[in-house]
């Protein structure tokens, strides 16, 4: 089924343009509230958001939608996505909502929805919501005496800080560790520095002055240049960069080098294996994770189960097959011992714990393998996807033959933009570049 509203991570788009408009946000609230009526008593929803200007508009509209169908609403204000997943369970809510477009700039916004177990909704439930968004719900509104109530709740940031701190090994302190934290002017601008400081670290903060328009702007996990510079300036032991809703993280080592999600998964997997904490002999990642990670894991007796791109698919595989470590190269790290979704701060704390336990610098702890040369390019298109073009398919077939058993080729449409993503990796870097360039050229011609 082709989905009209939902992509790989909720509903996302330009703020105040379809589908991120007040009328649709209100109807999403109404639809979800009606669909989740599976128990006796009044339903409860918790709504969080990041620091985008448009968050006020969407939050207000969703509160109207929920209360119109008799759902009581708690509003938290700016808070990370993983905090909403946690609060949905701890506040005994039936629905959790995070208003965020993750790593995108302020012009975009989105709606992520969680069920009562703190996990994102299934494809089937999202399909049901889409059906309701296209229907007339006016006959299903609550009566005047059954309308929902809404209120802002205090203390939720403190609850999340305490939760994050408890994921660290008991009696392990960050005393003596100098940390530069870049919160991307996003949802973690208060909680992440507070958690690190309370654990004993010397904390240097950047990206903690949100104004509604500067989220992810030249900062955060997708733009680490300022963080790298600050790590050098302050001679910090580690730099931590979170994205706008703090569900992903990248690390900067003391030499100013970027440590991506693949290396972080390798660190956590090895640590959990040594401690006997892996629930299965392996981890879950997407088709985009580097072949070097797969080889490293194989060398320590672990497997890499791959899924299509999107943290929701990683989580689905983890739940179905019993894994407790998974993630994406981009820095979504999911540790189901602690959280039901990606949590950038918790992932960073697990890495810091390993650094402290081993007594070695981050550059040594977080360089577990040499990545295989990998090239990723995007081709924008309008209208029908060029992947069905005969010449494109011939180009892809030729690329697969040239790579043989010495590499991988992944071609996929983006789940959020009209793009075709072309990724190849292999031991022969020149061959990888040629393969990608040939396919990109073919796609570009077909899309013209």
N, C-alpha and C positions, 0 to 999 in steps of 0.2 A: 504494500500500500504506500502511495506517495503521500508524504505528510506535508501539510500546508503551513502549519504554525511551528511545530517542534523540530529542532535540529538535534545534533548530537549531545547538546547540553542545555536543554530547556528551550524556551522561546527567546530569540535574540534579534536585535535589529537597531536601526537608528531611532533614537528617542523622539517621540511625538510624530513618528511616521509609522505606517502599518508595518509589522503588527504590534509595535510597542507604543500603543496609544491608550489614553485613559478608558475609552469604551471597551476595548478588548481586555485590558487588565481587569476591569470590573467584571466582565463576563467570565474571565478565567477564574476569579474568585468564586463567582456563583456556581460555575460548572464543577469545580473541584469540591466545593462544599456539598453540593447535591450528590456527587458520586461517592463521597466518603461517608455517607450516612449508613454505616454498617453496625452501629451499636446504639443502645438506649442512652438517653440523656443528651445534653447539649454538646455539640462539637466544639473543639478548641483549635485555633490556629495560632502559630507564632510567625511573625514577619520580621526579617532582618533586611539590611541593605548595606551597600558600600557607600562611598562618599560622593557619588555623581549627583549633579544638580537635579537630574530628572528623577532621582529616587523619591523625592517628595511627591511628585505627581503620580507615580505608579503605586507607591505605598497607599496613598489616600484612595485611589481608585479601587485597589484590591480590598481595602478595609470595607469600602462601600459594598463591593460584591459579596464578601463573606457575610457581613452583617445582614444583608438583604435576604439571605437564605437561612438566617438563624444561627450563624457560627460566631462564637465569641473570639475575639482577637487580642493577642498580646503583641505589642510593637516594641522592638528592642533598640531601634536606632542603628548606627553603623556598627557592624560586628562581622567577623569572618564567616564564610560559608560553613566550615566545619563546626563552628559554634552553633549555628542554626540546626545542623543535623543532631548535635548533642542535646540542645535545648528542647527539640521536638520530643525527645524521649524523656528527659529529666522533668519537663513541665507537664508530662502526660498529655501532650497534644496529639491530635489526630492528623494534623497537617503542618508542615513546615515550609516556609517560602523564603527564598533569598533573592533579593532584587539586585542583580549585578550582571555586568557583561565581562566579568573576569579580567583578562589582560587587555581588553580593548580600551581605546581612549574614551573620554567623557561623552562624546557624541552618541555612543551606543549604550544600550542597556538591555537587560534581560530578566527573565523570570525562571528560577529553578525551584522545583517543587519536590518535597520529601514526604514520604508516608510516615505513619506513626512509629515505625521501626527505625527511622532515621536514614533510610535508604531512598535514593531517587526513585521516582515512579517507573513502573515497567512500561515497555512499548505498548502493551495492551491498554493500560489505563490512559496513557497519553493519547492513544487513538480514540478512546471513548470521549476524552475531553475535547478533542478536535471535532467530533461529531456534534457535541453539545454546543460548541462555539458557533456552529452553523445553524443552530435551531433557535426557536423562540422559547425563552425560559420564563416569560412574564407570568404564565399560569402556575409556576412552581415557587413563587416568592413566598416568604414567611408572612404570616399575619402580623398585624400591628403590635400584638402583645408578645410575639415570638421572635422579634428582631434580635440580632446579636448585639453584644456590647463590646466596646473596644477600649483598651487602656495601654498606656506606656508602662513598661516594667523596669524597675531599677535593679542594679546589682548583677545583671547578666554578664557584663564584661569581667567582673571579679570571679564569677563562677567559671568562666572559660579559662581565665588565667590559672586558677587553682587546678582545673582539669589538666591543662597542658603541663604544669609543673609536676603533677603526679605521674606522668609518663616517664619521667627520669628515674633511673635506678635509685633506690633508697640510699641516703647518706652520701650521694655523689653531688659535689658542689662544682660550680663554674668559677669559683674563686681563682683570681689570677688570670682569667681568660679575657682578652680584650676583643670585643665583638662590635663590628659595624653592622647595624641593621637598617635596611632600606625597605620601608613599608609601602613604597609606590604611591604615597599620598592616598592610600586606600583604607579598607576596612580594618586593618590590623594596626593602625597608627598609634593606638593606645595600648592594646593588649600585648603585642609582641615585645616592645621594649620593657614593659613592666614585668613580664614573665622572666625575661633574661636577667634583669636587674635583681629580682627577688631570688633567683637561683645563684646569685653571687657574682655575675659577670660585670666587668666594666663595659658599659654600653654607650656607644656613640651612634646617634640617631640621624638618619636622613629620610626624606620622603615622608615626613610626619606633620605636614602643614597643609591638609586638604582644603581646597576652596570651592569644590564642586566642579571645577574645570580642569584641574591638573592631575587627576588620577592617571597613573601609568605614563605620564608625560615625561620622557627622558629620565625615567627612573623605574624601579621595580625589576621584576625578574626578566622582562623582555628588553630592558635597556640598562645593562649593568655598568656602563662606562663611569658614571659618577661614583658608584660603589667601589669599583676597582681603584679609582684615583684616591678615594678616601682611605681604603685599606693601606695603600702605599704611604700616604701622608701620615697616618697615625701609627704605622707599624703594627697593625692589628693582627691578631692570630687568625681571624676568620671574618669573612663578610657573608651576610645572609640577605638575599633579596626575595621578597614575596611579591605576588601580583596583587591586583586590585581587590580581590576577595579572599586572598591568602590561602587558597587551596593548592597553590603550587609554589615551589621554591627552587632557587639555584644557589649554589655556594661559591664563594670566591676564596681561594686559599691564600695563605700569607704571602705568596709570590705574585698575587694578582691574577691568577689563572682561574677560568670558569670551570666549575664542576657541575656537569649536567645530571639529569635524573637517572640516566643509565649507571653512572658511577655511584650515585647515592644508593640506588637499589642494590648494587654490588656490595657496598659497605654494610648495609642493613642485613642483607641476606647472609653474608658471611658471619656477622656478629650473632644473628639469631641462630644460625646453624651451630656455631661453637657453644652457644648457651643452651642448646636443645630446645629452642623455642619455635622452630619452624613446624607448622602443623602438617605440611607436606614437603617432600624433598625437592623443592623448587619454588619459583615465583611466577607471577603473571605479568606480562608486558604486552605492548602492541607490536604490530608489524613494523613500526618505525624504529624500534629500539635497535641499537647497533649490534651487528654480528659479533663484535668483540665481547659484548656482555654475554651473549649465548655461549661463546667459547670459554669465557672465564668461569661461568657457572658450571659448565660441563667438567671443567678441570677440578672443581671441588665437589663433584658428585651431585650437582643439582641440575634440574631441568628448567628450561624457559618455555612456558606455555604462552603462545602469542594469540592476541585478539585483534579485531579491527580497531581503528583509532577511535578514542573516546574513553574517558575514565569510567563511564557507566558500563561499558563492555568489559573493561578490566574487572570491575567490581562483580558483575554478573558471573564471570568465569570463576572468580575467587570463591563466590558463594556456592556455585554449583559443584566445584571440585575440591573445596575445603582448604584453599590456600589462605595464608594470613599476611602475605607480603605481595604487593603488586604496584604497578605505576606506569608512568609514561616518561619518555625521554625529556619532555618539556618540563618535568619537575612535579607533576602530580604523583605523589607517593601515598599509597593507601595501605595502612597498617590496621587491619581489622581487630587486632587486640585492643586498639584504642578508639578507632573511629570508623564510621560507615562511609566516609568519603575522603577525598584527598585533603591533607592537612599540612600546609607548608611549615608552620611553626613546630608541630610535633615531629615531623620528619627531621627538621634541623636539630632539634633537641636530641634525637636518637643518634645523629652523626656526632654531635658534640660529646655525647656520653662515650662513644667509642674512642674519640680523640683523647678524652680525659683518662679513660681506662688504660689505653695503650701508652700514653705519655709521649706521643709522637706528633709532629706537626701535621696540619691538615693536608699539606701537599703530598705527604707520604700515605696517610690514612685513606685519602680519597682518590688515589690513582691506582685502581685495582687492575686495570687492563689498558692496553693501547687500542684506541678505537680503530676499526677498519675504515679506510677512506669512504666517506658517504657524501653524496651530493643530492640536494633537494632543490628543485625549481618549480615555480608555479606558472600556469598558463591561464589567463583570464579569458572567459568566453561569454558570448551573449547568445540567447536562443538555445537551440538543442545542443546537447553535449557532443563534442567532437570525437568522443571515444568510440562511437559506432562507425566512424569513417573507415572505409576499407584500407586506405593508405596508412592511416594511423595504426590499425590492427597489424598490418604487415610490418610496420616499423617496430612495434612491440615484440612481435614474434622473432624478428631478426635480433633484437637486443637480448632476448632471453637465450637465444642460441649462442651469442657471442660471450655472454657471462658464464654459461654452463654451470658447473658446480662450484665455481670460485666466487660467486657473489649472489646478490638478491636484487630483485626489481619489484617495486611497489608503486602502482599507479592508482590513484583514487580521487574521486571528486570530493571537494571540501564539504563538510557538513554545515558550514555557516556562511560561505561565500561562493559566488559563481567562478570557482577555480578548479583546475585539474592539478593535482600535486603529483610530481614525478620524482621518485626517489630511487636511487641505485647505490649499491655499495659492493665493494669487493677488494681483493688484495691489490689489484692493478688499478692505481688511481687514474692513470691516463685513460684506460678503457672505460672506467666508470663515468668520467666526464664526457667522453665521446658518446656513450650510450644515452645519457640523459639529454645531451644537446641534440642528438638525432631525433629523439622522441618529441622534445619540445618544439623543434622546427616543424615536424609533421603535424603536431597539434595546432600550432600557430597558423599554419596554412589552412587547415580544416576549419578553424574557427573564424577565419577572415571573411 
